């Protein structure tokens, strides 16, 4: 696969992951009291719903903009690992944590490869917006 096609692939992954997490973050904001209660019912620290909501909303937006892509993807990876091991693991793979594993894999791919096409990181680093 040429670098050009790799960049388009990474752009697609970045945008889909960004849309997914930005939407999930906004959903958490609109129902934050319920999210906080749910996290509390799991025995998680009271600050954690704020952190997860910030990572999902901010990380999703940053991915959409192509800003700090690797860092945003790392935060999303941490959230997915937390979801798998605190909520989904006992449900098994199918019908349990298969979606989280897929989202984690996309986030890890972005950590490894980045995504430079139509990314604000290029402007920040004084590169062409379109690589």
N, C-alpha and C positions, 0 to 999 in steps of 0.2 A: 504494500500500500504506500502510495506516495505521501509525502509530508502534507501536501494540499488536501488530500482526502482525510488524512488523520486530523487535521485542523477542523475540517467541517464536521467530522464525527464528534470531536471533543466539544465543539460549539453546541451541537444538538444535545449531547449529554448534559452540558452545563445549563442550557436553557430549560430543559425538562426538569432537572433536579432543582433549579432555582424556582420555577413555577410551583412545583410540588411543595417545597418547604416554605415559600412565601405564603402560599394559601393555607398550609397547616398552621403557620405562625399567626396569621390573621384570625383563623378560627379559634386558636387558643386565647388570643387577646379578647375576642368577643364573648367568650365563655370562661373567662379566667377564674372566677370563683369556683366553678366546677372542676377545673383543671387542678387548682390548688388543693381542693378537697380530695381529689383522686390521688394526687401525689402523697398527701398526708395519710390516706388510707393504706398506702404501700409502706408507710414508715420512713419515707424519704425526707430529707431536711427541708424546712419551710422555704428556703431560698431557691431551691432547685426548679420549681415551676417558672420562676422569673428568668433563670439562666437558660432553660430549655426554650422558652418562648422567644427570648432575645436571639438565641442562636438560630432557631428556625426562621423567624421573621427577617432578622438582619442578614443571616447567612444566605437565605433564599434571594433577598434583594441584591446582595453583593454578587451572587452567582449570575443573576440576570444582567447585571451591569458589567460583569467581568472585572470586578474590583476585589483584590486580595483573594483570588479564586482558590488558591491552595489552602489558605487559612480558613476560609469559609467552609470548604470541603472537609477540612480536619475537624471543625466544630460539629458539622453534620455527622461525620463518622462517629464521633463521641456520643452524640445523641442516639444514633442508631444502635450502637453497642449497649448503651444504657437501656434502651427499649427492649432489645432482645433479651438481655440478662435479667431485667427486673420484672418484665410484664409478659413476654411472649414465649420464653424458653419452654415452659411446662406445657404449652399447647402443641408442641411439635412443629415440624417444618411446614407441612402442608396445612393450611388453615391457621397457621400460627405466625411464624417469623419469616416466611419466604419473601414477603415484600420488603421487610427491613434488610434482609441480606442483599437483595437486589439494589436497594438504595445505597447501602453501604459499599457495594462493589462499584457503583457509579462514582460515589464520592472518592473512593480510593484511586480510581482511574484518573480523576481530576487532580488529586494530590500528586500523583506520579507524573502525569503528562502536562498538566495545566491546560489552559484554553486561551489562546491569544487572539483568535479571530473576533473582531468586533468587541474588543475588551478595553475598558477604561484603564486597565493596568498598562496597556501600551502607551497611552498618553502620559500617564504618570511616570513611566520609564523613558519617555521621549522617543517612542517607536511609532511606527505607522499604526493607525487605528485598525486598518485592515492589513493583516500580515501577508 
